[in-house]
Amino acid sequence: MTDRRVVQQKIRPLQAVEFVPHLAKCEPVYKAEEDAYHIWYSKTPSGKKRSKFMGGEDDDESGKKEKKKGKKKK
């Protein structure tokens, strides 16, 4: 947003029509790219910390626990 538009916002609030031309120029994010990003991020230290904070487990840990449970049942 331009400085002029920020000042005008007090008088004339933003409208959805103002976003359409700019959003139309953006390249889309495809599902496969988004999934690849989430897989990569979950393996980083920040992603592991976030997963632990949110109460979930990362894919590697849950897979290890399932294997251990399976061995005990036999």
Helices and strands as residue ranges (DSSP letters): H 3-8, G 16-18, H 20-25, H 31-42, H 45-54, H 59-73
